[in-house]
Amino acid sequence: MQRLLQVCVRVLLGVACLVGFCRAQDFQVPAAVSAGDEADISTAGSGKATFHLIGPGVSRKSELNLGESIHLQAQDTRTAGDYLAIVCSSTCRSGGFYVSAAKPATLTFLVHPSRVPVAQSDAVSGVALPFDQFHNLVLRPLTVNFQLTAGNVSLSSRPVLTQNGAAWFRALSGKSAGLLQVTAAVDDLSARRAVQQVASDPCNLRITGQRTKVGITVQTEPVRDCAGNPVPDGTIVTFTATSTNGKSSVDAPIKRGIAQAQMLASGATSISAASGVVMGNEVRVGAQQ
Amino acid sequence: MKFAIPITLVVLTVLLMVAGLVWTGHAGGTVGIAAGSAMYGLTPKADTPEHALANLLADAQRRNWDRAYADVSKTSDVDESSFIQDWIGSNGGLRSFSSLEGFDSRPMHITNDEAQMRVRLHWTTPVGPIEDVRDFHLIKEGDAWKTVWPKVQVPSVPAQVVPVTYLRWDLVTGGAADEWGSKNVDAPHVRIISMNAVDSAEGAVVMGEVVNEDTIPAFVNVNATLVDGAGNAIDQENSFDKIAHILLPKQVTPYRIDFPTISLKSVKSVHMDVKATLVPASADPVIGVMNQKVESDAQGKNVLHGDLLNESGQTVNIPHVVASFYDNNGKVVWVADGYVDRALLPQSSEPFAVEIPRSLAGKVQNFHVVVNQYSLGRS
């Protein structure tokens, strides 16, 4: 609402100036102002006048003597954007200037996803947005250094120039499960995020079965993905046993690297395993003696 | 004259009360209405098998256990406490939270001394109405019919220590003061791997399977929206309890979404939406589904039956079975579910059965069963 009001006032004053109501007094607005910096607007002429300052975060009015300079306090220029200065005595005159963001003070860094399977192309992405101490997005081009580290090994490092205040990257995930540290740095500023690299789908799911007094104990060999990473504990392996008694199935979680289940089957039984959409081998266990 | 109407009403009321007392126990065949005597303590003499069984069931319905047990034949291999436990359940099973709403019975075979009766028991339960079909054998003892109560098979779990490698996911949420984007944890990644929409007797049914592709547990719900030819939504429903909501990593569950009274003829497309939320979960207990077979039951219905085997050391109070059925192309043609009314004790098994529609029974070539488990006092 405040912004809308400012726009309306600026439009009205601008139109008024254009149609000739603004005349006479000369004044000089600063060429460039950094957010939070103090600045002066010099005026020429004599007599009393009224000064208006309209900006994204400020709208103020003060009296002045023409010929003196108008001092803009630091709090007047905290918000980056277009400002309009208007001096009115018998007539009005206006001048615009731009307040740019100050030097970066914080770096907002978003990384997606928080978990990623290993060896996936373009799986990790991140975007960094530098802000100054007044929370203005720094729009001038800055170099952001993105660095991906797994353990103590640097996987990649690349400098990226910000465009319209944002710098981003995409990267493939590493080959080893574990924590992937992603760092974005601008000058002495840095932000760090962690991505959990997890094992991919099981690969070469192999099972063994052994008849016991109460049935068949079936278990997997250590379950790993195609890169050799152990599949996380808790991952479900579905064992399916088929015999003359019918079909039996158990959804067993991997614990300490292997999944194990007890099947009730007395006759000759064939047992297979699957995890998600990945199939394993099939074993046959003879009938109970 | 002025007393004629009141007198008529009183006489009529008395006649109706007498009629009610005389013609009790004839509720058999009326679904949802309890048979038995109309007034407490006025059970008629069991001079027929129907009366005998109706008396027993009516007393059991009122939880008048002494009277109900008095209708049980002395040849039964069951004591009163086991008989009661058979009705009221134990160990926090579904039966413990159920009540007998009604029953209807019909004779299968009757001679002078023996009778075989089939009874449909209508239970009200926290998971909805459940119908239980049981066959009873009755014999004539003296001048009264008595029900031979089948031996109650209560699993006997020996004292033991079941070693369990504790595996559980807990969830820690960040505080409000955390920097934006610094501690976000993505929702689990789940995927619908199959979907099939069919018309059934009750309306349109959308079903299929969902897999948790992530390495963390997920709470899953599947929503479907039926859209007509003009692009307008006809109806939106979700899978409700016809799904295993908590999916561990790489676990697959069937789902079924019912659209009662809607025909697929009016549907142009179906929009599917699967929602997954990160939840704390435990990898235990592990429940095996043993001896699964599709067969015809005593009523001629096609059912998938088997035994649930609790391979862990925890009691599962209410086991819930969800089964998907595939045709010879591996396409899901039906999803059915069923609750087991007895608790699944550690290292013990309980039978289950789910029905397959007659029209689909010939198509079913394979099936996959998952087990939901609800345990009291645990999430």
Interface residues (C-beta under 8 A of the other chain):
Chain A: T108 F109 L110 V111 H112 P113 S114 R115 R193 V198 A199 D201 P202 P232 D233 G234 T235 I236 V237 T238 N245 G246 K247 S248 S249 V250 D251 A252 P253 K255 R256 A261 Q262 M263 L264 A265 S275 G276 V277 V278
Chain B: T165 L167 W169 W180 G181 S182 N184 V185 D186 I193 V211 N212 E213 D214 T215 I216 P217 L248 P249 K250 Q251 V252 A283 D284 V286 I287 G288 V289 M290 N291 Q292 K293 G306 D307 L309 E311 S349 F367 H368 V369 V370 V371
